[in-house]
């Protein structure tokens, strides 16, 4: 199964999680890929407007613009961008808000090791 992405933006306010996710993706994804990371929704919007990433992996709970708000703005401004919400929130109201923002996927951080790669392949192919 091929994957046609090359630019991924990681958005999470926890440095340790961003670094862990980056290592995980480097081990799992085919090359060449570019991984860029930021720690908040506002920075994600600014950088995404410049880089035009293929895929954004976005936390929900961040200071300022949260991930669900940022996802909706990205979907409006960058045609074709795929957004997967990564979160600790396992409540229906968060899933429904992510759907309303037109996020392409919703993965719980506690299941990331088994759910993220299938979700990436599903939304990017």
DSSP file (Angstrom, degrees, kcal/mol; ACC not computed):
  #  RESIDUE AA STRUCTURE BP1 BP2  ACC     N-H-->O    O-->H-N    N-H-->O    O-->H-N    TCO  KAPPA ALPHA  PHI   PSI    X-CA   Y-CA   Z-CA
    1    1 A X              0   0    0      0, 0.0     2,-0.1     0, 0.0   120,-0.0   0.000 360.0 360.0 360.0 121.8    0.0    0.0    0.0
    2    2 A X        -     0   0    0    123,-0.1     2,-0.4     2,-0.0     0, 0.0  -0.392 360.0-149.9 -84.0 162.4    1.6    3.3   -1.1
    3    3 A X        -     0   0    0     -2,-0.1     2,-0.2     2,-0.1   122,-0.1  -0.979   3.0-162.7-136.3 121.9    1.4    6.6    0.7
    4    4 A X        +     0   0    0    120,-0.4     2,-0.4    -2,-0.4    -2,-0.0  -0.200  52.7 108.8-101.5  41.6    1.5    9.8   -1.2
    5    5 A X        +     0   0    0     -2,-0.2     3,-0.1     1,-0.1    -2,-0.1  -0.877  26.6 161.7-114.7 150.6    2.4   12.2    1.5
    6    6 A X        +     0   0    0     -2,-0.4    28,-3.4     1,-0.3     2,-0.5   0.521  63.4  58.8-136.9 -20.7    5.7   14.0    2.0
    7    7 A X  E     +a   34   0A   0     26,-0.2    47,-2.0    45,-0.1    48,-1.8  -0.955  58.2 177.4-121.0 119.2    5.0   16.9    4.4
    8    8 A X  E     -ab  35  55A   0     26,-3.2    28,-2.6    -2,-0.5     2,-0.5  -0.969  14.0-157.7-122.2 132.6    3.6   16.4    7.8
    9    9 A X  E     -ab  36  56A   0     46,-2.6    48,-2.8    -2,-0.4     2,-0.5  -0.949   7.5-158.0-109.5 123.3    2.9   19.0   10.5
   10   10 A X  E     -ab  37  57A   0     26,-3.2    28,-2.4    -2,-0.5     2,-0.5  -0.887   9.1-172.2-101.1 127.3    2.8   17.8   14.1
   11   11 A X  E     +ab  38  58A   0     46,-3.0    48,-2.6    -2,-0.5     2,-0.3  -0.943  26.2 127.4-127.2 110.1    0.9   20.2   16.4
   12   12 A X        -     0   0    0     26,-1.9     6,-0.1    -2,-0.5    28,-0.1  -0.956  52.1-137.4-159.6 140.7    0.9   19.5   20.2
   13   13 A X  S    S+     0   0    0     48,-0.3     2,-0.7    -2,-0.3    26,-0.1   0.475  85.1  84.9 -83.2  -0.1    1.8   21.6   23.2
   14   14 A X     >  -     0   0    0      1,-0.2     4,-2.2     2,-0.0     3,-0.2  -0.897  63.4-160.3-105.3 112.0    3.8   18.8   24.9
   15   15 A X  H  > S+     0   0    0     -2,-0.7     4,-2.4     1,-0.2     5,-0.2   0.893  90.2  53.7 -56.1 -45.7    7.4   18.7   23.6
   16   16 A X  H  > S+     0   0    0      1,-0.2     4,-2.3     2,-0.2    -1,-0.2   0.892 109.0  48.6 -59.8 -41.5    7.9   15.1   24.8
   17   17 A X  H  > S+     0   0    0     -3,-0.2     4,-2.9     2,-0.2     5,-0.2   0.920 109.9  51.9 -66.1 -42.8    4.9   13.9   22.9
   18   18 A X  H  X S+     0   0    0     -4,-2.2     4,-2.4     1,-0.2    -2,-0.2   0.925 111.8  46.6 -58.5 -44.5    5.9   15.7   19.7
   19   19 A X  H  X S+     0   0    0     -4,-2.4     4,-2.2     2,-0.2    -1,-0.2   0.903 113.2  48.7 -66.5 -41.0    9.4   14.1   19.9
   20   20 A X  H  X S+     0   0    0     -4,-2.3     4,-2.4    -5,-0.2    -2,-0.2   0.925 112.9  48.0 -63.0 -44.8    8.0   10.6   20.5
   21   21 A X  H  X S+     0   0    0     -4,-2.9     4,-2.7     1,-0.2     5,-0.2   0.900 109.7  52.9 -63.3 -41.3    5.5   11.0   17.7
   22   22 A X  H  X S+     0   0    0     -4,-2.4     4,-2.4    -5,-0.2    -1,-0.2   0.928 110.8  46.3 -60.9 -46.2    8.2   12.2   15.3
   23   23 A X  H  X S+     0   0    0     -4,-2.2     4,-1.7     2,-0.2    -2,-0.2   0.911 112.2  51.9 -62.1 -42.6   10.4    9.1   16.1
   24   24 A X  H  X S+     0   0    0     -4,-2.4     4,-1.4     1,-0.2    -2,-0.2   0.933 112.0  45.5 -58.8 -48.4    7.4    6.8   15.7
   25   25 A X  H  X S+     0   0    0     -4,-2.7     4,-2.8     1,-0.2    -1,-0.2   0.886 109.0  54.9 -66.4 -39.6    6.6    8.3   12.3
   26   26 A X  H  < S+     0   0    0     -4,-2.4    -1,-0.2     1,-0.2    -2,-0.2   0.855 111.4  46.2 -62.2 -33.4   10.2    8.2   11.1
   27   27 A X  H  < S+     0   0    0     -4,-1.7    -1,-0.2    -5,-0.2    -2,-0.2   0.782 121.7  35.4 -77.6 -27.0   10.3    4.5   11.9
   28   28 A X  H  < S+     0   0    0     -4,-1.4     2,-0.2    -5,-0.1    -2,-0.2   0.753 101.0  76.4-101.9 -28.0    6.9    3.7   10.2
   29   29 A X  S  < S-     0   0    0     -4,-2.8     4,-0.1    -5,-0.2     2,-0.0  -0.596  78.3-112.7 -94.6 147.9    6.6    5.9    7.2
   30   30 A X        -     0   0    0     -2,-0.2     2,-0.2     2,-0.1    -1,-0.1  -0.349  52.1 -77.4 -68.1 155.9    8.3    5.6    3.8
   31   31 A X  S    S+     0   0    0      1,-0.1    -1,-0.1    -2,-0.0     2,-0.0  -0.612  97.0  53.6 -94.3 160.5   10.9    8.2    2.8
   32   32 A X  S    S+     0   0    0     -2,-0.2     2,-0.3   -26,-0.1    -1,-0.1   0.518  71.3 141.3 -87.8 140.9   11.2   10.9    1.8
   33   33 A X        -     0   0    0     -4,-0.1     2,-0.5    -2,-0.0   -26,-0.2  -0.962  39.1-143.6-133.7 155.3    9.0   12.8    4.3
   34   34 A X  E     -a    7   0A   0    -28,-3.4   -26,-3.2    -2,-0.3     2,-0.5  -0.987  14.1-163.9-119.0 124.4    9.4   16.1    6.0
   35   35 A X  E     +a    8   0A   0     -2,-0.5     2,-0.3   -28,-0.2   -26,-0.2  -0.943  10.9 176.1-111.2 123.5    8.2   16.4    9.6
   36   36 A X  E     -a    9   0A   0    -28,-2.6   -26,-3.2    -2,-0.5     2,-0.4  -0.932   9.5-161.1-122.2 148.4    7.7   19.8   11.1
   37   37 A X  E     +a   10   0A   0     -2,-0.3     2,-0.3   -28,-0.2   -26,-0.2  -0.977  13.3 174.2-136.1 146.8    6.4   20.5   14.6
   38   38 A X  E     -a   11   0A   0    -28,-2.4   -26,-1.9    -2,-0.4     3,-0.0  -0.920  28.5-133.4-140.2 166.4    4.8   23.4   16.5
   39   39 A X  S    S+     0   0    0     -2,-0.3     2,-0.3   -28,-0.2    24,-0.3   0.299  77.1  32.6-111.2  10.4    3.3   23.7   19.9
   40   40 A X  S  > S-     0   0    0     22,-0.1     4,-2.0     1,-0.1     5,-0.1  -0.993  75.8-108.9-160.1 163.8    0.0   25.6   19.4
   41   41 A X  H  > S+     0   0    0     24,-0.8     4,-2.3    22,-0.6     5,-0.2   0.864 113.8  53.6 -64.0 -39.4   -2.9   26.1   17.0
   42   42 A X  H  > S+     0   0    0      1,-0.2     4,-2.1     2,-0.2    -1,-0.2   0.933 111.1  45.7 -63.1 -46.0   -1.9   29.7   16.0
   43   43 A X  H  > S+     0   0    0      1,-0.2     4,-2.7     2,-0.2     5,-0.3   0.872 110.5  55.9 -63.9 -36.5    1.6   28.6   15.1
   44   44 A X  H  X S+     0   0    0     -4,-2.0     4,-2.8     2,-0.2     5,-0.2   0.922 107.6  47.9 -61.5 -44.4    0.1   25.7   13.2
   45   45 A X  H  X S+     0   0    0     -4,-2.3     4,-2.0     2,-0.2    -2,-0.2   0.936 113.5  47.1 -62.3 -46.5   -2.1   28.0   11.1
   46   46 A X  H  X S+     0   0    0     -4,-2.1     4,-1.1     1,-0.2    -2,-0.2   0.937 117.3  41.9 -61.7 -47.6    0.8   30.3   10.3
   47   47 A X  H  X S+     0   0    0     -4,-2.7     4,-3.3     1,-0.2     5,-0.3   0.888 112.2  53.9 -70.2 -38.7    3.2   27.5    9.3
   48   48 A X  H  X S+     0   0    0     -4,-2.8     4,-2.4    -5,-0.3    -1,-0.2   0.873 104.2  56.0 -64.5 -36.2    0.6   25.5    7.4
   49   49 A X  H  < S+     0   0    0     -4,-2.0    -1,-0.2    -5,-0.2    -2,-0.2   0.857 116.3  38.0 -62.3 -33.4   -0.2   28.5    5.3
   50   50 A X  H  < S+     0   0    0     -4,-1.1    -2,-0.2    -3,-0.2    -1,-0.2   0.923 125.5  34.2 -81.6 -49.0    3.4   28.7    4.3
   51   51 A X  H  < S-     0   0    0     -4,-3.3    -3,-0.2    -5,-0.1    -2,-0.2   0.744  84.6-147.6 -83.3 -25.3    4.3   25.0    4.0
   52   52 A X     <  -     0   0    0     -4,-2.4    -3,-0.1    -5,-0.3    -4,-0.1   0.980  25.2-153.7  51.8  63.5    1.0   23.6    2.7
   53   53 A X        -     0   0    0     -5,-0.2   -45,-0.2     1,-0.1     3,-0.1  -0.213  19.3-140.0 -66.2 157.1    1.5   20.2    4.4
   54   54 A X  S    S+     0   0    0    -47,-2.0    28,-2.0     1,-0.3     2,-0.4   0.815  88.7  21.1 -79.8 -34.3   -0.1   17.1    3.1
   55   55 A X  E     -bc   8  82A   0    -48,-1.8   -46,-2.6    26,-0.2     2,-0.5  -0.999  62.5-162.8-141.5 135.7   -1.1   15.9    6.6
   56   56 A X  E     -bc   9  83A   0     26,-2.7    28,-2.9    -2,-0.4     2,-0.7  -0.987   5.6-160.2-119.9 126.0   -1.5   17.7   10.0
   57   57 A X  E     -bc  10  84A   0    -48,-2.8   -46,-3.0    -2,-0.5     2,-0.5  -0.931  25.7-172.4-104.5 111.2   -1.5   15.6   13.2
   58   58 A X  E     -bc  11  85A   0     26,-2.6    28,-2.9    -2,-0.7   -46,-0.2  -0.910  22.7-142.5-124.1 126.3   -3.3   17.9   15.7
   59   59 A X  E     - c   0  86A   0    -48,-2.6    28,-0.2    -2,-0.5     3,-0.1  -0.416  14.7-142.5 -70.9 156.6   -3.8   17.8   19.4
   60   60 A X  S    S+     0   0    0     26,-0.6     7,-2.4     1,-0.2     2,-1.0   0.927  82.5  59.2 -84.7 -55.5   -7.2   19.1   20.7
   61   61 A X        +     0   0    0      5,-0.2   -48,-0.3     6,-0.1     2,-0.3  -0.666  68.1 133.0 -90.5 103.6   -6.3   20.8   24.0
   62   62 A X        -     0   0    0     -2,-1.0   -22,-0.1     2,-0.2     2,-0.0  -0.968  59.5 -91.3-141.4 156.1   -3.8   23.6   23.4
   63   63 A X  S    S+     0   0    0     -2,-0.3   -22,-0.6   -24,-0.3     2,-0.4  -0.353  96.6   0.6 -66.0 150.0   -3.6   27.2   24.6
   64   64 A X  S    S+     0   0    0    -24,-0.1     2,-0.5   -23,-0.1    -2,-0.2  -0.591 131.7  23.4  76.9-129.3   -5.1   29.8   22.3
   65   65 A X  S    S-     0   0    0     -2,-0.4   -24,-0.8    -4,-0.1   -23,-0.2  -0.596  86.2-139.4 -72.6 121.5   -6.7   28.2   19.2
   66   66 A X     >  -     0   0    0     -2,-0.5     4,-2.6   -25,-0.1     5,-0.2  -0.282  23.7-101.2 -79.8 171.5   -7.5   24.6   20.0
   67   67 A X  H  > S+     0   0    0     -7,-2.4     4,-2.3     1,-0.2    -7,-0.2   0.817 119.3  52.3 -64.3 -33.7   -7.0   21.8   17.6
   68   68 A X  H  > S+     0   0    0     -8,-0.3     4,-1.8     2,-0.2    -1,-0.2   0.919 112.2  45.6 -70.6 -42.6  -10.6   21.5   16.5
   69   69 A X  H  > S+     0   0    0      1,-0.2     4,-1.9     2,-0.2    -2,-0.2   0.939 114.6  48.5 -61.9 -46.3  -10.8   25.2   15.7
   70   70 A X  H  X S+     0   0    0     -4,-2.6     4,-2.8     1,-0.2    -2,-0.2   0.881 107.0  56.6 -62.9 -38.9   -7.5   25.1   13.9
   71   71 A X  H  X S+     0   0    0     -4,-2.3     4,-2.5     1,-0.2    -1,-0.2   0.925 107.0  49.0 -58.9 -45.4   -8.6   22.0   11.9
   72   72 A X  H  X S+     0   0    0     -4,-1.8     4,-1.5     1,-0.2    -1,-0.2   0.900 112.0  48.0 -61.7 -41.5  -11.7   23.8   10.6
   73   73 A X  H  X S+     0   0    0     -4,-1.9     4,-2.2     2,-0.2    -2,-0.2   0.922 111.6  50.2 -65.8 -43.8   -9.6   26.8    9.5
   74   74 A X  H  X S+     0   0    0     -4,-2.8     4,-2.8     1,-0.2     7,-0.2   0.914 108.4  52.2 -60.9 -42.9   -7.0   24.6    7.8
   75   75 A X  H  < S+     0   0    0     -4,-2.5    -1,-0.2    26,-0.2    -2,-0.2   0.844 112.5  46.7 -63.4 -32.7   -9.7   22.7    5.9
   76   76 A X  H  < S+     0   0    0     -4,-1.5    -1,-0.2    -5,-0.2    -2,-0.2   0.875 121.4  35.1 -71.9 -38.4  -11.1   26.1    4.7
   77   77 A X  H  < S+     0   0    0     -4,-2.2     2,-0.6     1,-0.2    -2,-0.2   0.730 114.2  49.6 -95.7 -24.5   -7.8   27.5    3.7
   78   78 A X  S >< S-     0   0    0     -4,-2.8     3,-1.9    -5,-0.2    -1,-0.2  -0.853  77.4-142.3-124.0  96.7   -5.7   24.7    2.3
   79   79 A X  T 3  S+     0   0    0     -2,-0.6     3,-0.1     1,-0.2    -3,-0.1  -0.288  84.1  12.5 -57.4 133.9   -7.5   22.5   -0.3
   80   80 A X  T 3  S+     0   0    0      1,-0.3    -1,-0.2    -5,-0.2     2,-0.1   0.307  85.7 142.9  86.0 -10.0   -6.6   18.8    0.1
   81   81 A X    <   -     0   0    0     -3,-1.9     2,-0.4    -7,-0.2    -1,-0.3  -0.401  41.5-143.7 -65.5 140.1   -5.0   19.0    3.5
   82   82 A X  E     -c   55   0A   0    -28,-2.0   -26,-2.7    -3,-0.1     2,-0.5  -0.891  13.8-164.3-104.8 136.5   -5.7   16.0    5.7
   83   83 A X  E     -c   56   0A   0     -2,-0.4    21,-2.6    19,-0.2    22,-1.2  -0.982   7.2-172.5-125.8 125.0   -6.1   16.5    9.4
   84   84 A X  E     -cd  57 105A   0    -28,-2.9   -26,-2.6    -2,-0.5     2,-0.4  -0.976  19.3-139.7-115.6 124.2   -6.0   13.8   12.0
   85   85 A X  E     -cd  58 106A   0     20,-2.8    22,-3.3    -2,-0.5     2,-0.5  -0.693  14.4-165.6 -81.9 128.9   -6.9   14.8   15.6
   86   86 A X  E     +cd  59 107A   0    -28,-2.9   -26,-0.6    -2,-0.4     2,-0.3  -0.979  27.5 147.7-114.6 123.7   -4.7   13.1   18.2
   87   87 A X  E     - d   0 108A   0     20,-2.1    22,-3.2    -2,-0.5    23,-0.4  -0.961  58.6-135.2-153.7 162.9   -6.2   13.4   21.7
   88   88 A X  S    S+     0   0    0     -2,-0.3     2,-0.7    20,-0.2    20,-0.1   0.498  78.2 106.8 -92.8 -10.1   -6.7   12.0   25.2
   89   89 A X        +     0   0    0      1,-0.1    -2,-0.1     2,-0.0     6,-0.0  -0.618  41.0 175.8 -81.2 112.7  -10.4   12.9   25.0
   90   90 A X        +     0   0    0     -2,-0.7     2,-0.4     4,-0.1    -1,-0.1  -0.204  40.2 118.6-107.2  39.0  -12.6    9.9   24.5
   91   91 A X    >>  -     0   0    0      1,-0.1     4,-1.7     0, 0.0     3,-0.9  -0.840  69.2-127.1-109.8 146.1  -15.9   11.7   24.7
   92   92 A X  H 3> S+     0   0    0     -2,-0.4     4,-3.0     1,-0.2     5,-0.2   0.841 106.7  62.2 -57.3 -36.4  -18.5   11.8   22.0
   93   93 A X  H 3> S+     0   0    0      1,-0.2     4,-1.8     2,-0.2    -1,-0.2   0.851 105.3  47.1 -63.4 -32.2  -18.7   15.6   22.1
   94   94 A X  H <> S+     0   0    0     -3,-0.9     4,-2.4     2,-0.2    -1,-0.2   0.913 112.7  48.6 -72.4 -42.9  -15.1   15.9   21.1
   95   95 A X  H  X S+     0   0    0     -4,-1.7     4,-2.3     1,-0.2    -2,-0.2   0.923 112.8  48.4 -61.0 -43.9  -15.5   13.4   18.3
   96   96 A X  H  X S+     0   0    0     -4,-3.0     4,-2.4     1,-0.2    -1,-0.2   0.895 110.7  50.3 -65.4 -40.2  -18.6   15.2   17.0
   97   97 A X  H  X S+     0   0    0     -4,-1.8     4,-1.7    -5,-0.2    -1,-0.2   0.892 109.5  51.8 -64.0 -39.1  -16.8   18.6   17.2
   98   98 A X  H  <>S+     0   0    0     -4,-2.4     5,-2.4     2,-0.2     4,-0.3   0.906 109.7  49.5 -64.1 -41.1  -13.9   17.0   15.2
   99   99 A X  H ><5S+     0   0    0     -4,-2.3     3,-1.4     1,-0.2    -2,-0.2   0.913 109.1  51.9 -62.8 -42.7  -16.4   15.8   12.6
  100  100 A X  H 3<5S+     0   0    0     -4,-2.4    -1,-0.2     1,-0.3    -2,-0.2   0.832 106.6  53.6 -62.8 -31.5  -18.0   19.2   12.4
  101  101 A X  T 3<5S-     0   0    0     -4,-1.7    -1,-0.3    -5,-0.2   -26,-0.2   0.524 117.8-117.7 -79.5  -4.1  -14.5   20.7   11.8
  102  102 A X  T < 5 +     0   0    0     -3,-1.4   -19,-0.2    -4,-0.3    -3,-0.2   0.719  50.3 171.3  72.2  25.2  -14.1   18.3    8.9
  103  103 A X      < -     0   0    0     -5,-2.4    -1,-0.2    -6,-0.2   -19,-0.2  -0.376  31.6-141.1 -59.3 145.9  -11.1   16.5   10.5
  104  104 A X  S    S+     0   0    0    -21,-2.6     2,-0.3     1,-0.2   -20,-0.2   0.647  75.3   9.7 -87.7 -16.9  -10.3   13.4    8.5
  105  105 A X  E     -d   84   0A   0    -22,-1.2   -20,-2.8    -7,-0.1     2,-0.4  -0.988  54.3-151.2-159.3 162.2   -9.5   11.2   11.5
  106  106 A X  E     +d   85   0A   0     -2,-0.3     2,-0.4   -22,-0.2   -20,-0.2  -0.940  20.1 177.7-142.8 112.5   -9.7   11.0   15.3
  107  107 A X  E     -d   86   0A   0    -22,-3.3   -20,-2.1    -2,-0.4     2,-0.3  -0.970  25.7-132.1-124.6 129.1   -7.1    8.9   17.2
  108  108 A X  E >   -d   87   0A   0     -2,-0.4     3,-1.6   -22,-0.2     4,-0.2  -0.597  18.4-132.4 -75.4 137.0   -6.8    8.5   20.9
  109  109 A X  G >  S+     0   0    0    -22,-3.2     3,-1.2    -2,-0.3     4,-0.3   0.837 105.6  60.9 -60.0 -32.6   -3.3    9.0   22.1
  110  110 A X  G 3  S+     0   0    0    -23,-0.4    -1,-0.3     1,-0.3     3,-0.1   0.708 111.9  38.7 -70.4 -16.8   -3.5    5.8   24.2
  111  111 A X  G X> S+     0   0    0     -3,-1.6     4,-2.7     1,-0.1     3,-1.4   0.221  82.1 113.6-111.5  12.4   -4.2    3.8   21.1
  112  112 A X  H <>  +     0   0    0     -3,-1.2     4,-2.0     1,-0.3     5,-0.5   0.853  68.4  60.7 -54.2 -41.5   -1.7    5.6   18.9
  113  113 A X  H 34 S+     0   0    0     -4,-0.3    -1,-0.3     1,-0.2     4,-0.1   0.775 120.8  24.3 -63.0 -26.3    0.6    2.7   18.4
  114  114 A X  H <4 S+     0   0    0     -3,-1.4     4,-0.4     2,-0.1    -2,-0.2   0.669 129.3  40.4-109.1 -22.3   -2.1    0.5   16.8
  115  115 A X  H  X S+     0   0    0     -4,-2.7     4,-1.9    -7,-0.2    -3,-0.2   0.750  98.3  68.8 -99.8 -27.8   -4.5    3.1   15.4
  116  116 A X  H  X S+     0   0    0     -4,-2.0     4,-2.9    -5,-0.4     5,-0.2   0.949  98.6  46.4 -66.7 -51.0   -2.4    5.9   13.9
  117  117 A X  H  > S+     0   0    0     -5,-0.5     4,-2.6     1,-0.2     5,-0.2   0.924 113.7  47.9 -61.9 -45.7   -0.8    4.2   10.9
  118  118 A X  H  > S+     0   0    0     -4,-0.4     4,-2.3     1,-0.2    -1,-0.2   0.894 113.8  49.6 -59.8 -36.2   -4.0    2.6    9.7
  119  119 A X  H  X S+     0   0    0     -4,-1.9     4,-2.6     2,-0.2     5,-0.3   0.923 110.1  49.5 -67.5 -43.3   -5.7    6.0   10.1
  120  120 A X  H  X S+     0   0    0     -4,-2.9     4,-2.1     1,-0.2    -2,-0.2   0.946 113.3  46.6 -59.6 -48.0   -3.0    7.8    8.1
  121  121 A X  H  X S+     0   0    0     -4,-2.6     4,-1.0     1,-0.2    -1,-0.2   0.885 112.8  51.1 -62.8 -38.2   -3.2    5.2    5.3
  122  122 A X  H  < S+     0   0    0     -4,-2.3     3,-0.3    -5,-0.2    -2,-0.2   0.940 116.2  38.0 -65.0 -46.8   -7.0    5.4    5.3
  123  123 A X  H  < S+     0   0    0     -4,-2.6    -1,-0.2     1,-0.2    -2,-0.2   0.759 118.9  47.3 -80.2 -22.7   -7.2    9.2    5.0
  124  124 A X  H  <        0   0    0     -4,-2.1  -120,-0.4    -5,-0.3    -1,-0.2   0.518 360.0 360.0 -98.1  -4.6   -4.2    9.7    2.7
  125  125 A X     <        0   0    0     -4,-1.0    -1,-0.2    -3,-0.3    -2,-0.2   0.403 360.0 360.0-113.2 360.0   -5.0    7.0    0.1
